[in-house]
Amino acid sequence: MPSLPRLNPAALAALGLALTAAATSHAADLTVEVSGAKSTQGTVSAALYASADTWLKEPQKLQGARAPAAQPVTVLVFRNIPPGRYALSAFHDENGNEKVDTNVVGVPTERTGFSRDARGRMGPAAFDDAAIDVQGDMTTAITLR
């Protein structure tokens, strides 16, 4: 039985690093500056969605981020985002229950916002109105209302 050529461990390691770098070279970090938190109580949370079909469906978000609420801006970072079109939703969770609280008719009682400061009519903003193109590291802003 013929023997296989022996590979140099250093060359193998270099190949592995090159493949890893190539796979992640197109991934970006998306920094989100969220303003408009009512106070420094609780957290500011944001979710990143990749399509209109998954928009605002919590289990189908691409990534989520959360940080203690800060004034005047809370900074959240989404890491290793492939190039593409995405939309973000954010809210100030003042009471720490990890959900957007609403009144009896379903209107949020905690501040919410969307990328591109998109607003909906009689409901949340549409994915297309909030969509941003991510092609590399970038910063975007959301104002909570």
C-alpha positions, 0 to 999 in steps of 0.5 A: 500500500503506498504511503501518503506524503507527510505534511509539514506541521508548520505548513499545515498550521499556516494553511489553517490560518489562511483559510480561517482568515479568508472565511472571516475576512468579509465579516464585519462589526456593526456598532449601534449607537442607541440614544433616547433611553429614558433613564440609566435604569435597566438595559438597552437591547437590540436585535439584528434581522436578515429579512422581512420574513424574520423581521421582529420574530424574536426566535429568528433574529440573526443576533442580539445584543444588550448593555446597561442603559447609558446616557446619552448613548448606549453602544452595542456591537454585533460581531462577524456580520456577513455582508448583506441587508439587515434591519435592527430593532431596539428597546429600553428595558427599564424594568429588566424583564427582557421584553417590551412592555405594552399597554392594554391595546398593545402600544409599547410603554417602554421606548423602542426604535429601529435602524434608519430611525424608521417609524411605522404607522399604527405599528412597528416600522417595516423591514424595508424602511429600517434596512441598512446595507452592511459591507464592512465595519460600520456604525449606525444610530437608533433613536428610542421614542 
